[in-house]
Amino acid sequence: MSPTKTEARRGCVRPPHFDILWLPRAALETDPSDCVVVVGVSRPRAALAVLAVLLLSLFLACHLIYDSALSGLRRGGQSHHSHQLPHRPVLVLPRRLYPTAARRLPQAIIMGVRKCGTRALLEMLYLHPMVQKAAGEVHFFDRDENYNKGLEWYRMQMPHSYPGQITIEKSPSYFVTPEVPERIRAMNSSIKLLLIVREPVTRAISDYTQLRANAVAASPSSLPPVAPNVAAQPPKSFEQLAVFPNGTINEVYRPLAISVYHNYLHRWLEAFPREQILIVNGDLLIEDPVSQVQKIENFLGLEPRIGTHNFYFNETKDSTASETRRQTGA
């Protein structure tokens, strides 16, 4: 006996947790023997689904637009800098990417000699990307008031450098000060020392010229008063200061005394082995700087980087000058 319509309708019970509707097939067809399921979605849930799809599409579109605009700005910036920097672009990176940058004690010192080209030598070496230089003459080892401040004070006068770079300091008065060799040796017995010299008489005359220029430029208020009836004495010439009237050499005259290099060099050789001291020919440094600088690069253990492209002939001074632009290491 087949079930009645009422029994069939009661047998079609809606299962929980599903948005489906169970209806008797009789409601759609004439055969009441089975039920048909009709799946439905409520309107709020459909709206939420559509909204989620729209938001996701909007996010993806904005992301693509942002990436495209950023790429355009980068290309434009690179093109702008390429017109302004025809040689080699300088890459500036934030310090935080290099946490090992620190002030370090020098690994090499230009110890002299005065008026032989110590400043020019330091600037030439600074063209190398692996060299850092101290700003100015520190005068740590030759002045007691600075030396008593200790090595930490000396280290703070050095520039920041990275591992592998060489820090160089130059103070020409180190060469002639008796205490300096042992003081430097106490700091670092394996330090590299650079000594630049010139033809002794040429160096002495250059020293005299600077001393005389400084005397002329001195403030009148710092000079002793002159009696009205006493004529001012003209400055003495180099010959008058260097040679006595009887023809003997005035060896105590400082410009001459410094030019007698062996009087000071022996103290350095007592404190350091010969292979740690490189003597640079200051006259050749002016005439042929590349050959001299390449010897120094080898002495300091640096890769050869400085060449003829770093120098030009200065017609005004009739000498060779170095470019101030450093190599980037690229």
Secondary structure, 3 states (H helix, E strand, C coil): CCCCHHHHHHHCCCCCCCCEEEEEHHHCCCCCCCEEEEECCCHHHHHHHHHHHHHHHHHHHHHHHHHHHHHHHHHHHHHHHHHHCCCCCCCCCCHHHCCCCEECCCCEEEEECCCCCHHHHHHHHCCCCCEEECCCCCCCCCCHHHHCCCHHHHHHCCCEECCCCEEEEECHHHCCCCCHHHHHHHHCCCCEEEEEECCHHHHHHHHHHHHHHHHHHCCHHHCCCCCCCCCCCCCCCHHHHHECCCCCECCCCHHHHHHCCHHHHHHHHHHCCHHHEEEEEHHHHHHCHHHHHHHHHHHHCCCCCCCHHHEEEECCCCEEEECCCCCCCC
